[in-house]
Every structure is written in structure tokens, then in C-alpha cells.
Amino acid sequence: MNLPRRRFLSLAVGAAALPAVSRLAAAQTYPTRPVRVIIGYPPGGSADITARLLGQWLSERLGQPFVVESRHGAGTNIATEAVVHAPPDGYTLLLVAPANAINASLYEKLNHNFVRDIAPVAGLIRFPNVIVVNPSVPAKTVPEFIAYAKANPGKLNMASSGAGSTIHVSGELFKMMTGVNMVHVPYRGGAPALTDLISGQVQVMFDNVPTSLEFIRAGKLRPLAVTTAARSHVLPDLPTVADFVPGYEASAWYGVGVPKGTPEAIIDKLNKEINAILADPKAKARFAELGASLIGGSAAEFGQLVVDETEKWAKVVRFSGAKPD
């Protein structure tokens, strides 16, 4: 049966609009079942704590469980690829971290292109690293440390939680910008690196503030400066590296991403809810306890942060010649 042309075109336009309407309806009711939040780190660390806090608050606001799932290994690439290959329906989220930006140049070949395959949702928090030295090191300031390192080239051992970690590349950026020569000593995680730093087996580390804080307060480690552009509210008397090395900045940060192709309406909804959480005094206070500052903002702004960090750390990886463990 032939339909009149006008009615045929009308039906065709209506049919084409159905997917958009159904996607909008899905976004309005989203989520209708549990959502996975995948992290590329073991339980118990700052990534796990951040993801669980976010999951708890999203569950309270959206009425469905947000379940944290740890898939650590391969420098967070296992977790990333799990999300890249997940259905783009908003039910699989990735806790995005600096490793995702660093890995783009650290690994010669990856099965994904992070910027292409993961859609940004929102930035969450940022926290500084801190230059800590064993008390046997005579330097008490960054200028004194630079002078001491230059007077003893290759004699200072710089610990990290592994090649390509933020702790490692923060130190490599410092080496690149100051011209000091320190020997990188990678460990299988931050805990054993800190143990050897405290015992004097290694002399310096660009550690995450939350994990070094108790040892700083106990006098077991001497802090020289924080690595962010601004001072840390948990170490307010400590200067920044940039006070002495203009332009230096390094920090750990977390955000949320989803598989490319996830409906914009769902991304917008998640972005709105995350920003509402970050504006809540309860969340602000809890993240402040971790020594973190808030990021927030639009999905596009978080996407630009990832692009900028990817370009920045590529230069440092090339300078250092770093390879994955």
C-alpha cells in the first residue's frame, strides 16, 4: 500500500526522532539499576577512598547503588580498558587519574586512546605532593636542597611508588627544571618507598600529602615544599616549589569519565549531581580532611584538564626516559 508522500515523510521524521526521545527519557529516569565505579588502584588508597565517598553521595542523591570495583594492574590500564569496552549507557563509570594522562606517553602501545575513547564527566578533587627528605639530609629549604643535590650529583636516591606514577613524574619534572641529578628508585607502591625513606635507604620522595602527613607531624620526615601552585591547607606554613622554581606545578587529581558514546543527557545529569555534591558542606569538609581542594566545573573543562596534563607529562616522560615497570 502506497502512502501519500507527505504522510510518508512525516512518519520518517517521527521515526528518526524516536531514538533521541528514548535517550532523553532514559536520562530522565537514570539510573534504574546499580552503577559500577571502576578504579585502577587497590582498595584502601586515596583513589578507593575518593570513589567510595563519591559513590555513597551519588547513591543518596540518585537512589541507586554506585558500587566501587577495583581492577588494579598494568598502571590502571586494565580498569581503563574495562570501561572503554563497557556499554555506553551510564552504568559504568571510571575514576580518572593522572596515570591516564601519563600512560599515553609512558606506554609505547596501548589498546585504547584515552582522550578519544573516554568521555569526560567532571573533575573531583586535586591534592598536592610534598617533597620530603630523610632528616639526615642537611637541606631545610628547596634552594638548599638544590644546592646540596648539585654538589652531590647522582648520590641522592629519589624514591617513588613506581615508574610513571605521579610521585615519580613530579620528581622528574623537578629534575628537568632545576638540572639536578638524582637516581630514581621505583618501588611496588608508596608504602615500601616511605619505609625505606624513613630508614634512610633513600633520601627524598615527592610523596602524596595524605600518606606523608603523619610522618611529617611525627618528625620522621622533613618537608621542604608542596608541589601545587598554591599552599596546602593541611601544611599552611610550607611554601610551594614554584616559590623557588617558577612555573613548577604537579599534583594528583581525580575525576569521572564514561565510555565514549554515552548519551549527553546522562553525562549532563552526572555532571550536575557531582557539582552539587562538591558544593555540599559535608563533602567539602570530608575532602578537606584528605588535604584535597575541589575541581568541579563542566565536562568540557575536565576534558581540557586531561588534554593539558597528557601534553605536560609527555614532555617529562621523554626527558626522563621512563618505562613501565
N, C-alpha and C positions, 0 to 999 in steps of 0.2 A: 504494500500500500504506500503510495507516494504522498508525502506530507507537503503542504504548501511551503514554499521557500522561506517565508517569514517565520512560520512556526518552527521549521527545522532549525533555523539559525538561533531562534530563541531557546530551543531545547539544548542546542550545542553550547551556547554561552552558559546556561544554567548548569550543565554537566561539568563544564570546566571550572565553575566556581565551587562545586561541591567539595573538592579536596581542601581548598582554603577554608571553607566554612567548617569542615570537620576538624581541621587542625586548630582553628580558633576555639571550637567547642572543647576539644581535648585539653587545650591550655587552660581554659576557664575552670575545668574540673580537676586539673592536675594538682597533686598526684592522687591516684586512686588505689595505689598499692605501694609497698615498700620501695625505697630508693637506695641504691648502693653508692657509697662514697669510697672510692678506691684510692689507697695511698701506696707509695712506693718505698715505704720505710717500715722497720719492725715496730711492734707495739711498744708503748712506753716513752717514746721520744716526743719532741716538740710537734712533729707532724701529726702523730697519733692524738696527742692532746688537743691540738687545734681542730682536727677533723671531728673528734668526738664532741667537743663543745659546739661546733657548728651544727653537727647532726642533731644534737639534743635540742638546740634552739629552733632549727628548721622543723623538727618533728612537732614541737609545741605550737608553732605557727601554722603549719600546713596539715596537721592531723594524720600524718603517716610516718612510720619509722624511717629514719635515714640511718642505714646500717653501715658502719665503717668496716672495710675489708682490706687487710694488709696483704699486698703482693710484692714483697721486697725482693730485691735482687737485680743484677745487671744495671746498677746505677739508676734505678727507678724505671728502666725501660720496659720491664715486664708489666708493671702496672700501667704504664702509658699505652702500650700496645693492646692491653686488655680493653681499655676504654676506646681506643681508636677503632677497634673491631666490634664494639658493642652496638646494638641498635640505637640510632639517633632519636630516641624518644623521651629523653629527660630522666630516665630511670637508672642511668649510670653516670656518676659524676667523678671527676678526677681532682684530687688535691694537687694543684700545680705548684711547683717549687723551682728554685734556681737551677737545680740539676737538669730540668727540662730545657733550660736555655743553654747551659754549659755543654750538655751532651751533643748538641747539634754540631759542635766542632771537635769535641773530645773523641767521639767515635768516628772512624773512617767510613763506616757503613751502618746505617740504621734501616729498619723495616718500616719506618714512618718519617714523615716530615712534620715536626710538631706544629709549626705555625700554620701549615696547610691543613692538617688533619684534626686538630683540636680547636674548637670554637671557644673563645674566652667568655666567661660569665661575669666574674667580679674579682677584684683584689680583696684580700682579707687583712693580713697584718704584715708588718715588717719589724724585724728586730736586729740590733747590731751584733757584730762580732767584737771582741775585745782582744787587744794584744796583751797577752800575759806571759811573764817570764818567770823562770825559777829564781828565787831570791838570791842565788849565788851569782847571778848576772849583775854586774855593778850598775848598769844603767837604770836611772829612775824616771827618765823622760824620753820621748821619741827622739829628739835631737841627740841625746846622749847614747841612745841605742844605735842610731845610725852611725855615729862616730865609732862606737865600740865594734860594730859589725864590720865597718870598713877597715878598722885597724886589725881585725882578725878574720880575714876573708876565708870562707869555707870551713870555719871552725865552729860556727853556730848551727845546731841542728834544729830545724823547724818541723814540728810535729803536725800531722793533720789526721782527719778521720778517713782519709783515702784520696787517691788521685782524682781530681775533678770535683771534689766536694767544695762547698763554699768556704770552708776553713782553709783548704789548700789554695784556691784561686785568690782569696783575699791576701794571703801571704805572697803569692806570685805577683799580684798587682803591686804590692809594696816593693818587692824586689825590682820590678820593672821601672817604677817611678823614682826610686832612690838610688839604684845602682849597687845595692848591697848584694853580697854573695853568701847565701845561706843554703845549707843542704836540706832538701826536703826528705822527711822520713814519714811515709804513709803508714797508717795503722788500719786495722779492721774495725773502725768505729772510734768515736770520740772518747769513750771511757778508758780504754787501754792507753790512748795517747795522753790523756790527762794524768793517769797513774805514773807514766814514765816522766812526764814533765815535773810533777811534784817531787819525784825521787831524784831528779837531776840527770836522768839518762838523756833527755833532750832539753833544750834551753828556752825555746819560745814556741808559742802557738797563737793563732788567730782564731780563738775559740768563740762559740756561741755564748752570749752573755748568760742565758739561763743556766747553762751547765757549769760555768766557771764561777758564778756568783758566790756560792757558799765557800769555795776555797779562797777567793779574794777576801771575803769577810773574815775568814779564819786566819789570814796572814800566810797561807801556804803558797799563794801565788801573788806576784806583784803586777798590778795592771798598769799599762802605760797610756793607753788611749782606746777609744771606741772607733769603729770603722765607718759608722754612718756620718752623714753630713751634719746632723745635729747631735747634741749630747743625749745620753740616755737618762731617763728619769730615775732609774734604779742605781745609777752611778753618776749623780749630778755634778760631782766635783772633778770628774775625769774629762780631760779635753778630747777633742776629736783628732784623728790622724791628719785631717785636712787643715788643722790649725798650723801644722808644720810642713805638710806635703800638699800644697794647693792642688785641688782637683781630685784628690783621692776620695773614693766612696765605695764601700762594699757592704752588703747587708744580706741577711736571709729574709725571705718573704714567702708568703703562701697566698694562693688564690684558688679559684674554682674554674674548671673547664669541662666541656662536654664534647661528645663526638661531633665532627662537622656534619651539618645537615639537620641537627636538632632544630625544631621549629623556633623561629624568633620569638613567638609569643611565650614559649616556655622559658627561653633564656631571659626574656624581659621580666617574667614573673619571678624567677630565681634571683635575678639581679636586684629587683625591688625588695624582696624579702631579706636578702643578705645585707643590703644597705640599711634596712630597718633594724636588723639585729645589731649592726655596728653602731647605730645611733642610740641603742638602749644602754642606760647607765650600768645595768648589771653586766652586760658584755664588755663595756669599756673598762670596768673595774677588774674583771677577770683577766682580760688580755693585758692590762697594765701590770698585774701581778707577775706575768710572764716576761715583763720587760719589753713588751711589744707596743708599737704605735699602729694606728689603723690606716688602711689604704682606702677601700671603698671606691665609689665612683662608677662610671658607666662600663659596660662590657668593652667598648672600643678603647677606653683609657687603659683598661687592664691588658688588652691585646697589644697596645703600643708599648707598655712596660715590658712585656715578654719579648717583643721585637728588639727593643733597645738593649735589654740585658743579653740577648743572644749575640748581638753585634759586639757589645762590650767584651764579653768573656771570650769570644772567638780570638780577639787580639791577644788576650792574656794566655790562652791555651797555646797559640802559635809561638809566643815568646818563650813560654816555659818548656815547650816540647812534651807536655803532659800526655800520658797514655792511660787508658783504663786499667785498673788493677786486674 
